[in-house]
Each structure stands twice: as C-alpha cells, then as structure tokens.
C-alpha cells in the first residue's frame, strides 16, 4: 500500500510501532479482553515511543507529525489490540485535537504538554437521551462569577477510568438550541465530578467505558474551549477527525482477522486438500482483500486531506462508513473460515468480530454517516 503521504522519518518510526504492536501488544490482547483492562505498562510504553506526542505541535512538547502518520499508528495498534488502540485514539483525536484547534494558548500549554507526556484524555458528549442527536443534550453549564457550574450525566464515555481530563459539552443558552451549547475542558479530579458506573460491553472490552455524573462541577471560564455557545461546532469538527481514526481502527481489526484466517486455511485440510484451494473460499478471499484495500485508500486519502487543511467532512464519513461495514463483513467471514473453531475462544476470530461491531456505532452510527454523506453530496 502506497505510503507517499508519509515522510521518511514517519515511515521509519512506523516500523518501530509495528514491532511494538506485534511483539508487546498482541501477546497481551486476549488477557486485555478477558481482564477488561489495558495494562498501564502498555500505556507507558506508548508514551515512551512518542505515540501520545505524535501529532501535538513541537511547541507543546509534541513531535508535530502528520495525521496521516497517526492513522497508520491506529491501524497497526488495532491489528494487535483494538482496546489498546482506543486508549491512544481517545487521547489524541477526541481530546488533544479539539484543544489544539479550538483552545486558548493557556489551555494548550496546560493540557497538550501533559498529553504529550502520556496523560490520557477523553471526550464526554453522549447522554442517555442524546446519542446521534448531539444537539439534544441536557447537561447544563450556568455562569457564576469566573466559573461555569456544570450539572448532568454523560454515558458511553471511553477512557473513563484512566482519563485525567475530558472535553465536555453543556447547554449554556437553552433558548438557542444547538447554538446554545458550549464546550469545556474538565479535570477528572474536580469536586462534583464522578463515575457512576462501569459499562460492560460486547467488544473492545479492555477499553474503560463509563457513565459520568456532574454535580455542581465548577469549571473556570478559562477552560472554555472555543467561544461560548459555539461548542456544537467544536464537537462536530472533532467527530469529523475522529471518524478517520475509527476507520483506521476498523481496518486494523479486519487485517488481523484476515491474516489469521489465511494462515489457517492454507494448512487446514478437508476432502484431501487445503481448504484454500476451494473455489468458494477463494471468492471469499478475493472479496475480503479488495474491501480491505479499498478501505485503506479511502481512509488514507481522508487523512491526507485533513493534513492539507481541505474539507474532509464527506470523505471522513465515507471512510468510517465503508471501513466499519467492511470490518464487520470481513471478521464475520473470517470466523466462518475457521468453522467450529472460530466460534470458540480458542481462536481470536470471535474477538475480532466483537471488536469490529462498535466501529459501526461510535463516532456517529453508520446511519448518521449516510445522512452526512448525502447532505454533502447534495450541496
């Protein structure tokens, strides 16, 4: 696959990432799924390798590498363990990116420098009654002196137990509807901020997913991200970028499933020959390989457009839609190739299928992606 959008330095670093993913992350993937936790040592190793600092500007302690590079990192980590990849994705695309693009110089100095050193962040926007309809949030933030007082609940928050700070949206002017939403950076140790419960999941089980509560959480006005009542724009822009990261995650999951299935069918014999020789199986292989490569091209192009400052709204939704549907199809077909073994936890095929499903749901369901794509195409 063409890597033209990467610099020589980025390609060299990516080789280290591949080695780390396969030698240090992949051997722990089953335990991470079973124990429902990404070990701190892996997070620390990602920080040591400079993955948390990758896309953060050099003036804030980062490496200033491209988003195209980060997308390749997400792909390689997701081949090894989708839960581990999500820790990094949440810190970069869901926290550091909006702070970098919309934060004041003070916010950038205070938070980007910490992410660059390996501190984890997250994004808290979804609520029990507001998922795809992000404008229907009920969490409120009222101004009191130099602070905003936040009250409400958030659900399905990734990196919940390990994040030190979150980007949070809240209603500041209810009469303005979606034009009355503001966005804040909230530290996890702020009084009144709490985790009400951990959420058990089908897949990406090693990723900490929680429900949050805000009870009179006082946030200084200096933690306002962007301008008051312009937070909806901040969130939409953040999700546009995040969708490219999820597309890369989906590709990595599918590639892992495909590689393992290819190894199996080349040695598994039935009716006196390897099942890879069966025409029906070869048709499945051809379809899977084509879909994976098509997803890569679309996702890499989306990342390149983002790096160039071009409008990537439509293509980011296309990449997320196509890659996640591809991942679900490929992981399901790969499980089928393992036969009965694929349905057991003796193989990783079932884990890949479970991990793939969420890519069709978070960062905006694929039904929402189709709406976005159609709207952009009709402009």
C-alpha positions as CSV (number, residue, x, y, z in Angstrom):
1,X,0.0,0.0,0.0
2,X,1.4,3.4,-1.0
3,X,2.8,5.4,1.8
4,X,3.5,8.6,-0.2
5,X,1.8,10.9,2.3
6,X,4.3,10.0,5.0
7,X,7.8,11.5,5.4
8,X,10.9,9.3,5.6
9,X,11.1,9.9,9.3
10,X,7.5,8.9,9.8
11,X,7.9,5.7,7.8
12,X,11.0,4.9,10.0
13,X,9.0,5.5,13.2
14,X,6.1,3.4,11.9
15,X,8.4,0.4,11.7
16,X,9.1,0.7,15.4
17,X,5.3,1.0,16.0
18,X,4.7,-2.2,14.0
19,X,7.3,-4.1,16.1
20,X,5.9,-2.8,19.3
21,X,2.3,-3.8,18.3
22,X,3.2,-7.3,17.3
23,X,5.8,-8.1,20.0
24,X,4.5,-6.3,23.0
25,X,0.8,-5.6,22.5
26,X,-0.6,-8.6,20.6
27,X,0.6,-11.2,23.1
28,X,-1.5,-9.5,25.8
29,X,-4.6,-9.0,23.6
30,X,-6.5,-12.0,25.0
31,X,-5.8,-11.1,28.6
32,X,-6.8,-7.5,27.9
33,X,-10.1,-8.7,26.6
34,X,-10.6,-11.2,29.4
35,X,-9.5,-8.9,32.3
36,X,-11.2,-5.8,30.7
37,X,-8.2,-3.5,31.2
38,X,-5.3,-2.2,29.2
39,X,-2.2,-2.6,31.4
40,X,-0.6,0.6,32.5
41,X,2.8,-0.7,31.2
42,X,1.4,-0.6,27.6
43,X,0.2,3.0,28.0
44,X,3.6,3.9,29.4
45,X,5.4,2.2,26.5
46,X,3.2,4.1,24.0
47,X,4.3,7.3,25.8
48,X,8.0,6.2,25.7
49,X,7.7,5.6,21.9
50,X,6.3,9.1,21.4
51,X,2.8,8.0,20.3
52,X,1.0,10.4,22.6
53,X,3.1,13.2,21.4
54,X,2.9,12.3,17.7
55,X,0.5,14.9,16.3
56,X,0.9,17.5,19.0
57,X,2.9,20.6,17.9
58,X,6.5,20.8,18.9
59,X,5.9,24.0,21.0
60,X,3.8,22.0,23.4
61,X,6.2,19.1,23.7
62,X,5.0,17.1,20.8
63,X,6.6,15.7,17.6
64,X,4.5,17.6,15.1
65,X,3.9,14.5,13.0
66,X,1.1,14.3,10.4
67,X,-2.4,12.9,11.0
68,X,-1.7,10.5,8.2
69,X,1.1,9.0,10.4
70,X,-1.3,8.8,13.3
71,X,-3.8,6.9,11.1
72,X,-1.2,4.3,10.3
73,X,-0.4,4.0,14.0
74,X,-4.0,3.4,14.8
75,X,-4.2,0.7,12.1
76,X,-1.1,-1.1,13.4
77,X,-2.1,-1.0,17.1
78,X,-5.6,-2.2,16.1
79,X,-4.2,-5.2,14.3
80,X,-2.7,-6.2,17.7
81,X,-5.4,-5.0,20.1
82,X,-8.3,-2.7,19.3
83,X,-8.8,-1.7,23.0
84,X,-5.2,-0.5,23.3
85,X,-5.5,1.5,20.1
86,X,-8.6,3.2,21.5
87,X,-6.7,4.5,24.5
88,X,-4.4,6.4,22.2
89,X,-7.2,7.4,19.8
90,X,-9.3,8.9,22.7
91,X,-6.3,10.9,23.9
92,X,-5.4,12.3,20.5
93,X,-8.4,12.7,18.3
94,X,-11.0,13.2,21.0
95,X,-9.1,15.4,23.4
96,X,-5.8,16.8,22.1
97,X,-7.1,17.6,18.6
98,X,-10.0,19.8,19.7
99,X,-7.8,21.5,22.4
100,X,-5.2,22.2,19.7
101,X,-7.7,23.5,17.2
102,X,-10.0,25.5,19.4
103,X,-8.3,26.0,22.7
104,X,-6.7,29.2,24.0
105,X,-2.9,29.4,24.3
106,X,-3.3,28.9,28.0
107,X,-5.3,25.7,27.5
108,X,-2.8,24.3,25.0
109,X,0.1,25.0,27.4
110,X,-1.7,23.4,30.3
111,X,-3.1,20.3,28.6
112,X,-1.3,19.4,25.4
113,X,2.0,19.3,27.2
114,X,0.5,16.7,29.6
115,X,-0.9,14.6,26.8
116,X,2.5,14.7,25.1
117,X,4.0,13.1,28.2
118,X,1.4,10.3,28.2
119,X,-1.5,11.5,30.2
120,X,-4.8,10.3,28.8
121,X,-7.8,12.4,27.9
122,X,-11.3,11.7,26.7
123,X,-14.5,13.2,25.2
124,X,-17.8,13.3,27.1
125,X,-20.7,14.3,24.9
126,X,-23.1,11.4,24.7
127,X,-26.0,11.3,27.1
128,X,-28.7,8.7,28.0
129,X,-31.2,10.8,25.8
130,X,-28.8,12.3,23.3
131,X,-26.7,10.0,21.1
132,X,-26.9,10.6,17.4
133,X,-28.9,13.7,18.1
134,X,-26.0,15.5,19.8
135,X,-27.9,18.8,19.9
136,X,-30.4,17.3,22.4
137,X,-28.0,17.2,25.3
138,X,-29.4,18.2,28.7
139,X,-26.3,18.7,30.7
140,X,-26.2,22.4,31.7
141,X,-23.5,25.0,32.5
142,X,-24.5,28.2,34.2
143,X,-22.2,31.1,34.6
144,X,-21.4,32.1,38.2
145,X,-18.6,34.7,38.6
146,X,-15.5,33.4,37.0
147,X,-16.8,29.8,36.8
148,X,-19.3,27.7,35.0
149,X,-21.3,25.3,37.1
150,X,-21.9,22.0,35.3
151,X,-24.8,19.6,36.1
152,X,-25.8,16.5,34.2
153,X,-24.9,13.0,33.1
154,X,-22.8,11.5,30.3
155,X,-22.8,7.9,29.1
156,X,-20.6,5.6,27.0
157,X,-17.5,7.6,27.7
158,X,-14.3,5.9,26.5
159,X,-11.1,6.1,28.6
160,X,-13.4,6.8,31.6
161,X,-11.4,5.3,34.4
162,X,-8.0,6.3,33.0
163,X,-8.5,9.8,31.6
164,X,-7.2,12.7,33.6
165,X,-9.3,15.3,31.8
166,X,-12.2,15.4,29.3
167,X,-13.7,17.7,26.7
168,X,-17.3,18.1,27.8
169,X,-20.3,19.9,26.1
170,X,-23.1,21.5,28.0
171,X,-26.1,23.8,27.4
172,X,-25.3,27.4,28.2
173,X,-28.2,29.1,26.4
174,X,-31.2,26.6,26.1
175,X,-33.3,29.0,24.1
176,X,-30.8,28.9,21.3
177,X,-30.9,25.1,21.0
178,X,-27.8,23.7,19.2
179,X,-26.5,27.3,19.0
180,X,-26.5,27.5,22.8
181,X,-24.1,24.7,23.5
182,X,-20.6,25.4,24.9
183,X,-17.6,23.1,25.3
184,X,-15.2,22.9,28.3
185,X,-12.1,21.1,29.4
186,X,-12.9,19.4,32.8
187,X,-10.3,17.8,35.0
188,X,-11.4,14.4,36.4
189,X,-10.4,15.3,39.9
190,X,-12.8,18.4,40.0
191,X,-15.2,18.2,43.0
192,X,-18.6,17.0,42.0
193,X,-17.3,15.0,39.0
194,X,-17.7,11.3,39.5
195,X,-18.1,7.9,37.7
196,X,-21.4,6.4,38.5
197,X,-20.8,3.0,36.9
198,X,-18.7,1.0,34.5
199,X,-20.4,-0.3,31.4
200,X,-19.9,-3.9,30.3
201,X,-19.6,-4.3,26.5
202,X,-19.6,-6.9,23.7
203,X,-16.3,-5.9,22.3
204,X,-13.3,-3.6,22.9
205,X,-13.7,-4.9,26.4
206,X,-10.3,-3.7,27.6
207,X,-11.3,-0.1,26.9
208,X,-12.8,1.6,30.1
209,X,-16.3,2.8,29.2
210,X,-18.3,4.6,31.9
211,X,-21.2,6.8,32.9
212,X,-20.3,10.1,34.3
213,X,-22.1,12.4,36.7
214,X,-21.7,16.2,37.2
215,X,-23.0,17.7,40.4
216,X,-22.3,21.4,40.7
217,X,-18.9,20.9,39.0
218,X,-17.2,24.3,39.0
219,X,-15.0,24.9,35.9
220,X,-13.1,28.1,35.5
221,X,-14.1,30.2,32.5
222,X,-10.6,29.9,31.2
223,X,-11.4,26.3,30.5
224,X,-14.0,27.2,27.9
225,X,-13.0,25.6,24.6
226,X,-13.7,28.0,21.8
227,X,-16.3,30.6,22.3
228,X,-19.4,30.5,24.5
229,X,-22.4,29.0,22.6
230,X,-20.2,27.7,19.8
231,X,-19.5,24.3,21.3
232,X,-21.7,22.4,18.8
233,X,-19.3,23.4,16.0
234,X,-16.3,22.2,18.1
235,X,-17.9,18.8,18.7
236,X,-18.8,18.3,15.0
237,X,-15.3,19.2,13.9
238,X,-13.9,16.9,16.5
239,X,-16.0,14.0,15.3
240,X,-15.1,14.6,11.7
241,X,-11.5,14.0,12.6
242,X,-12.3,11.1,15.0
243,X,-14.1,9.2,12.3
244,X,-10.9,8.8,10.3
245,X,-9.3,7.3,13.4
246,X,-12.1,4.8,13.8
247,X,-11.9,3.9,10.1
248,X,-8.2,3.1,10.7
249,X,-9.2,1.0,13.7
250,X,-11.7,-0.9,11.7
251,X,-9.0,-1.6,9.0
252,X,-6.6,-2.9,11.6
253,X,-9.2,-5.3,13.1
254,X,-10.1,-6.6,9.7
255,X,-6.4,-7.1,8.7
256,X,-5.7,-9.1,11.8
257,X,-8.7,-11.3,11.2
258,X,-7.8,-11.8,7.5
259,X,-4.2,-12.6,8.2
260,X,-5.1,-15.3,10.8
261,X,-7.7,-16.8,8.6
262,X,-5.3,-17.0,5.6
263,X,-2.8,-18.9,7.8
264,X,-5.4,-21.3,8.9
265,X,-7.0,-22.1,5.5
266,X,-3.6,-22.8,4.0
267,X,-2.9,-25.6,6.4
268,X,-6.5,-26.9,7.2
269,X,-7.3,-29.9,5.0
270,X,-10.7,-31.3,4.1
271,X,-11.5,-33.8,1.3
272,X,-7.8,-34.4,0.8
273,X,-6.7,-30.8,0.1
274,X,-6.2,-27.4,1.9
275,X,-9.5,-25.5,2.0
276,X,-7.7,-22.5,0.5
277,X,-7.9,-24.5,-2.8
278,X,-11.7,-24.4,-2.8
279,X,-13.2,-22.0,-5.3
280,X,-15.9,-20.8,-2.9
281,X,-13.2,-20.0,-0.3
282,X,-11.1,-18.2,-2.9
283,X,-14.1,-16.0,-3.8
284,X,-14.4,-15.0,-0.2
285,X,-10.7,-14.2,0.0
286,X,-10.9,-12.0,-3.2
287,X,-13.8,-10.0,-1.8
288,X,-12.2,-9.5,1.6
289,X,-8.8,-8.4,0.2
290,X,-10.5,-6.0,-2.2
291,X,-12.6,-4.4,0.5
292,X,-9.6,-4.0,2.9
293,X,-7.5,-2.3,0.2
294,X,-10.4,-0.1,-0.8
295,X,-10.9,0.9,2.8
296,X,-7.2,1.8,3.2
297,X,-7.2,4.0,0.1
298,X,-10.3,5.9,1.3
299,X,-9.1,6.3,4.8
300,X,-5.5,7.4,3.8
301,X,-7.0,9.9,1.4
302,X,-9.2,11.3,4.2
303,X,-6.2,11.7,6.5
304,X,-4.2,13.4,3.7
305,X,-7.0,15.9,3.1
306,X,-7.1,16.7,6.8
307,X,-3.4,17.3,6.8
308,X,-3.7,19.6,3.8
309,X,-6.4,21.6,5.5
310,X,-9.0,20.6,2.9
311,X,-12.7,20.0,3.7
312,X,-12.7,16.3,4.8
313,X,-16.3,16.1,6.2
314,X,-17.7,14.0,3.4
315,X,-14.7,11.7,2.9
316,X,-14.2,11.1,6.7
317,X,-17.8,9.9,6.9
318,X,-17.3,7.8,3.7
319,X,-14.1,6.3,5.2
320,X,-15.8,5.5,8.6
321,X,-18.9,4.1,6.9
322,X,-17.1,1.9,4.4
323,X,-14.3,0.7,6.6
324,X,-16.5,-0.2,9.5
325,X,-19.0,-2.1,7.4
326,X,-16.0,-3.8,5.7
327,X,-14.6,-4.8,9.1
328,X,-17.9,-6.4,10.3
329,X,-18.2,-8.3,7.0
330,X,-14.6,-9.4,6.9
331,X,-14.4,-10.5,10.6
332,X,-17.7,-12.5,10.2
333,X,-16.4,-14.2,7.0
334,X,-13.1,-15.0,8.7
335,X,-14.8,-16.6,11.6
336,X,-16.7,-18.7,9.1
337,X,-13.5,-19.9,7.6
338,X,-12.4,-21.3,10.9
339,X,-15.6,-23.4,11.1
340,X,-16.5,-24.5,14.6
341,X,-13.1,-23.4,16.0
342,X,-13.9,-19.8,15.0
343,X,-16.9,-19.8,17.4
344,X,-14.7,-20.7,20.3
345,X,-12.3,-18.6,22.4
346,X,-9.5,-20.9,21.3
347,X,-9.1,-18.6,18.3
348,X,-9.1,-14.8,18.1
349,X,-11.7,-14.7,15.3
350,X,-14.6,-14.2,17.7
351,X,-12.8,-11.4,19.5
352,X,-12.1,-9.6,16.2
353,X,-15.8,-9.9,15.2
354,X,-16.9,-8.5,18.6
355,X,-14.4,-5.6,18.4
356,X,-15.4,-4.8,14.8
357,X,-19.1,-4.2,15.7
358,X,-18.5,-1.0,17.7
359,X,-16.9,0.7,14.7
360,X,-20.3,0.8,13.0
361,X,-21.7,2.6,16.0
362,X,-19.4,5.1,17.8
363,X,-18.2,8.4,16.3
364,X,-21.7,8.6,14.8
365,X,-23.7,5.5,13.7
366,X,-23.3,4.4,10.1
367,X,-26.9,5.6,9.5
368,X,-25.8,9.1,10.5
369,X,-22.8,8.8,8.2
370,X,-25.1,8.2,5.3
371,X,-27.1,11.3,6.1
372,X,-23.9,13.4,6.3
373,X,-22.6,11.9,3.0
374,X,-25.8,12.6,1.2
375,X,-26.1,16.1,2.6
376,X,-22.6,16.9,1.5
377,X,-23.1,15.4,-2.0
378,X,-26.3,17.4,-2.5
379,X,-24.6,20.8,-1.7
